[in-house]
């Protein structure tokens, strides 16, 4: 209810602003304003229903809801955000132009004429700003859709580990996260991701959560191409807990993925550990770092798979050498990535938490709007080097 309330307040405020700038300021006739108000109201309703609908509905209805509302609703969420941002950017020059025109009205004798002319000029400027903002928002949203719906890019990074044996120098880990298979992304996207991973010829495939947005019954066919992956490991993300995590843990095992549920494996001279997502505690499946790292030889390097970068604080306290994460989507929509920075210590690429290196992939899919701006989808090849 709190989430829904916050969404409704945000929707009302943003669409009220859009009505002011796109309808009231650009029209004179009452009928045109009424039509504009109905259009903006309908878009506001679409925005609100899309934002809160799949959280309010029973799980069995989520996929149907997403298929019906998802494309128009999520695209409008992104377009509305960039339209509002463009209009806000234009506020200063529009207001400055209005002020300068006011200074040019010099005499009382032509006040009436100047007032009429001024109203016409304000209307012209408002329409120009609306057109410019609309074109900018459409262009950014369209380009972002092309990026989001395309194949993931390949990022490569070398990370030194002081404890890594010389014999394991050059060990290659393909890092995949946030594929978000569901109503908008299906089997074809999985095939693109698998092809990108196989092209890397990695020694280990690490999948760090948020693979699905739906039940096994809905998405079993969509995940089937994952069977082609070899030496693949998986940890849960927060979206697995929205989608029936126990069923998914069992099903992914049948595809050959090893799910590390607060567990560790020894791979030659390297330990690979995995913990459940931080949200797992809400359903009785919390991360347990001590269990995942229990009994290990501290002289051996350990790489931890954890969905959220913020989990690195717990990992660093336990002497983990490297954490691999996703969750953030690299912010997904610039400049709104600054909101993500408020809750996560690293949002993209290589960073550090308490002197422990943390690498965060942008993820291979998207969530919500099928749009990515400034944060293209990726699969990362991490090459471990002996320090």
Order of alpha helices (4+ residues) and beta strands (2+ residues): alpha-alpha-alpha-alpha-beta-beta-alpha-beta-alpha-beta-alpha-beta-beta-beta-alpha-beta-alpha-beta-alpha-beta-beta-beta
